[in-house]
Amino acid sequence: MISETRKHALVAGGLGVIGRNLVDYLASRPDWRVTAISRRKPDFETPATFLSVDLLDAEATQAALSGLSDVTHVFHAAYQEHADPSWLVDINLAMLRNLIEAADTASPALKRVVLYEGGKYYGAHLGAFVTPAKEDDPRQMPPMFYYDQEDWLRQKAEGRPWDMVALRPDVVCGFAIGNPMNLSMVIAVYAAISKELGLPLRFPGTAECYGRLAQVTDAAQLAAGSEWAASQAPGGEAYNLTNGDIFRWNRLWEAFARHFDMELAPPMPIPLAKMMADKGPLWDRIVAKHGLVPVPFETVASWSFGDFIFNCDWDVICSTTKIRQAGFQDVVDSEAMFLRLFDEFRARKVIP
């Protein structure tokens, strides 16, 4: 257990769906000070300090963090996408390495590093995998940057006054602007476009996926779990962290249709990446019509991510027994989470 009265969090990837919600959560807590790293400036009011740092530049990272001598916890939520799996490993490992080397050098107060992984750890991106996936399940065929990051971090922590904890959420959903890999935003924007065109709401994936078991992670749930991981979790461990429930899309899609006041139609495989490629002008008209925040269409939602999720013709379930037995027992109703987020997107003028 880690116990200190004053904690200073360094959050890498501070404007992503994980990082933004973590920054909001910790900054609201009286016993945390928050410094966040992002290449973009925050688009919201926050007591957190934001640093613009390119984590791929080792020297610049060292210079930017050199004055942070009281950082107690590092949360690594930074991520860069790349089509080449080998490059994906190199880029994301380099960002973690540069961050931790700089924080380790700058702050003798460092106590713990929290690393975020995901369902790909278990091969969820490759096809059907053993479910419910458990933290000690065998690894899948590399390359997989999660493995390289975790192995490097464990080795780096040896002999240091700090340790590490890995959290493995899956399909993180929350509010973030300009972060397209956010399934809740994919669904909301897809529904808005369908409604504008006078179409019913259809599940855009396979009929098989429509009836399979699935899971997601509320970014707010992950933020609370991250504080637990930083302060209370046994060190050196990995924990699956999802909402703690499971669902079938065919049940949720009915609730979505009611919430958006749309007719529900049977599922139809719609390749979103292709069918949404020409919808930029339509989205611009929706934005102007409803006075929405002018988020560029290419960054409002990742259609290829939606295609992947909605074409998983296998159950996607991770066991949360380990994290519950270790002390984090929060559970979120996933249907209620989606509806809450849709309302938040509306209130913040991101969707009509």
N, C-alpha and C positions, 0 to 999 in steps of 0.2 A: 504494500500500500504506500502511496505517496501522500504526504501531508505537508502543506505549507499554507501560510496565511495569505500570501500575496503571490499571484501567478501571472506570468506574462506569456501570452500565446503568440507564436509566429505562425501565421496561416499562409501557406503557399497555394496559389490558385484562389485568391480571395474574392473573385467575381464569378466563379463557376457556380453551378447549382449546389455543390457541396460546400464550397468555401464561403459563398455569400451568406448562406443560411447559418453556417457555423460562426461567422463574424458577427452577425446580428445577435445570435444566441449568447455568445460569450461576452460581447460588449454590453449586454443588458445585465450581466451578473456583477454584483458589487466586488467580488474578489478576483476579477480578471481584468487585465489590461491587454489590449489586442493590437498587434501590428500585422498588417496583411500585405502580401506581395501580389501584384498584378501588373501586367503591361498596360492595362487600361485604367483610367481614373474611375472612381466609384460614381454611379449615377444616382446615389441616394445619400441622405444625411446619416452620418454615423460618427460616434466618438472614436472609432478605431483610426489608427494611423495607417495610411496606405503608402507603400513604396513601389515605384515603377522599376522593376528589375527584370532583366532577361536572364533566367536561370541557366540558359545554355552558355552564358559568358561567365566563366569561373572567376576571372579577375574582377569583373563588375559586381558579381555577387558578393565576393569577399569585401569589396570596398563598401557596398551598400549596407552590409550587416555588421561592419566593424564596430559600430558604436552601440550595438545591442548586447550589452554585457550582462543583462539581467533576464534574458529569455529563459523561461523554465520549461516550456513545452513547444514543440514544433509539430504542426499538423500539415502533412504533405498531401494536398489535394490538387496539385498542378498536373496537367496532362496535355500532351500534344498528339494529335492524330497524324498518322502516316499510313499510306497504302502498303508500303513494304514492311512486313513483319520484323525484319532485321533492323531496319531504320527505326521502327517503333521502339524496339528494345534500346537501341543506342541513345536515342533522343531522351526518352523518359528516365533511363538510368542516369544519364548525364545530369539532368535537372535535379534529381534526388541527391546525387553525389555532391554537386556543387553547393546545394542548399545546406546539406548536413555538414560538409567540411567547413563552410563559412560559419554556421551557427556554433559548431563545436569549438572552433577557434575563438570566436568572439565572446561566448558566454560560459563562464565556469559554473553558472547557476543551472545549466540545462539538466533536466531530470528525466524527460521522456520524449520520444518521438512516436507520433501516431501516423501510421501509413495506411492509406486507403487502397483497397484492391477491389475485387468484384467477382461476379459469377463466372467470368472467363477463367478464373483460377481452376474451376472444376471442369472446364471444357464446354461450357454452355454455348459458346460460339461455334463449336465443331459439330454438334448434333446431340442426340440423346445421351444423357449421362446418368450415373447412378444417383438416385434420389431417395430420401433427402440427403443432399451433399453434406458431409461432415468435414470439419476443419483438418482432420488427419487423413483424409482420403488421398490416394496416390495422385501425383501430378500427371498432367497430360503431355502430349508431344509438344516440345518447344519448337520455335521460339514463342515465348510468352513473357512480356516484360515484368509482370507481377513477380515471377520467380526470381528474375535477376535483381529486381529492386529489394525484395525481401532477403535474399541471400546476402547481398552486399550490406544491407542495413544490420542484419544480425552479426555479421563479421565485424563491422565497424564498431558496434556497441560493446564488443568484448573488451574488457579491461577499462571501459569508460565509466564515469560516475552516473551515466544515464543509461536507460534501457529503451526497448521498443515494444509497441503493441500494433498488430495489424488488424484492421477492421475490414470485413468483406460484405458491404452492402450489395444490393442488386437492383438495377433499374431505379436509380434515385430520381425522385419527383419533387419539385419545389419551384419556388419563384426565382427566376434569374433572367435578365435581359441579355440577348446576344449570345446565349449558350444553347445551341440547337439540340444537343443530345439530352433532351428532357422530354420524356414520353408524355407527361401530362400536357405539355405545350403542343406536341405533335397532335394529340387527340383534339385539343381545343381548337387549333387552327384548321385542322381537317374538317371538323364539324362546322366551323364558321364559313369555310369556303363552300361546303356542301349545301348549307342552308341558303347562302347567297345565290347559289345556282338553282334553288328550288328543288334540290334533291333530298331524298330521305337519308337518314344516317345508316350507313352500312359498315359492318366490321370489314376492313379492307384486306384481311388476311385469309388464310385457308379455313375451311370448315373444320378441319382437324384441330387446328390451333384454337378455334373458337370454343371448343369444349374441353381443352386441356387445363390442367392446374397451373397457376402462375403465382408470382409474388412480386412485390415492389418494396421500395424503401422510401418512406417520407423523409425529406431532407430535414425536417424539424425533429423527427425521431432520431435521425443520424447525428444531429447536432447534440442532442441530449446524451446519446450514447457515446459521443466523442468526449464529452466532459467526463463521463464515467470512466472511459478508457484511459484518459489522461491522469485521473486522480485516484481511482479506486481499483482498477483492474489489475490482476496479477501480471507482472511484466513478462516479456518474452513470448507471449501467447498471441494466437490469431483467433478472431471471433467473427462468425457470421452475424450480421446485423440487418434484419429486414423488419417489416412491420409486425411480423410474428403471426400473421394470418395468411391464408391462401385463398384463392378465388378462381372462378372460371370466367373467361371474358364474356361468354354468352349471358351471364347474369349481370355483369357490370354494364354491358352495352345497352341493356334495357334501361338501366338507371340513367345512363348518359343521355339517351334519347329524350327521356322525360325531362331531364334537367335543362336541355337545350330547346325544349318544346319542338321536337322534330319527330316525324314518323320513323319508326324503326323498320328497316327492310332486312331481308336475309343477308348473310355474309356473302361477299363477292371478292375474290382475289383481285385487288387493284394495286398494281405496282406504283406505289406512291412516288418513288424517285422519278419515274417517267411521267406519270400523269400530273404531277405538280410542277413539272419543269417550266410550263408556260403560264403558270398562275400568278406570276409576279405582278403584272398589270392589274389583275383582278384584286389581288391583295391590296395594292395601292389604293384602289377605288374604295375598298372596304375601310381602310384606314382613314381616308378623307371623309367618307360618308358618316362615320361614327366618331370622328375626332380622336382616333387612337394614337398611342405613342408610335412615332414613325420608326419602328424597328425594320431594318431591311429584310426583305423576304428571304434572302439567302441565309440569314442568321436567325430567323424566327423559329425554325424547326428543322430537325434533321430527318428528312423523309427516308433516307436509307436506313437509319436507325429504326424508324417505325416499321419498315419492310422486314427487317430482321426479327423484331419482337413479334410481329403479327403473323409470322410464318414459322414459328417454332412449333413443329408438330409433335412435341414431346413435353412432358411435365417439367417445369422449372421450379424446383423446391430446394431450399437450403435449410438444414436443421438449425434451430436457434436454441437448442437445449443447453449447449455449453455456456452461452452468454447469460442465459437465465439462471443457471446454477451458479455462475460466478457473481451474480448480483444485479445485473441489469434486466429487469423484468417488464419494462414498458411494452405495451401492445397497442397497435393502431389499426382501426378498421379501414381497410384500403378503399372501399367504396366511398366512405365518408371523406377520406383524404382527397380523392379525386374531385368530388363535388365541392369541397372547401377550396381547393386550388383553382377550379374553374371560376368560382365566385371571386377569388382574389385576383385572378387575371382580368376579370371584368372590372372590378373596383379600381384596379391600377391602369385601366384603359389600354390593355394589351390585346384583348379580344372584344368584340361587340357584345 
